[in-house]
Amino acid sequence: ATASGIEFPGVGELVGYTLNDAPFSQENTPEVALVWQAAAQTPGVRYTATVQLVDSVGQVIAQSDAVPGGRETTGWRAGEYILDRHVLAFNERASAGTARLIVALYDAQTGARVRLADGADAAELQAGLAVQ
């Protein structure tokens, strides 16, 4: 597991993650397990987690979107840990090269993403990942 310690204000902290080994391909799809820790106050919005593999020109080439750990964020209890598994599916833009892995939380009704402390709308977990 890799520690991340990335705060998603008002929702919780992405404590860490695991990622299966690259190079990734249609036969070896990226599988990511995220570990969230809920904030002190339960969010009032039902957020969806998106995990994306983004190529060198910024295009999403693989993605998984789901309710984190199958639990609505509006039901998270203060300080609890949530295990959130994702298997990314490649799309038609996927090609060989390097990519980076990012994660974000968004409101599925509005599409608005949770902004991080630095203003970014996603957290980069890993760069330089090989895709075949």
Salt bridges, closest charged atoms under 4 A:
GLU72 OE1 - ARG46 NE 3.89
GLU80 OE1 - ARG71 NH1 2.87
GLU80 OE1 - ARG77 NH2 3.65
ASP84 OD2 - HIS86 NE2 3.02
ASP121 OD1 - ARG113 NH1 3.68
GLU124 OE1 - ARG100 NH1 3.38
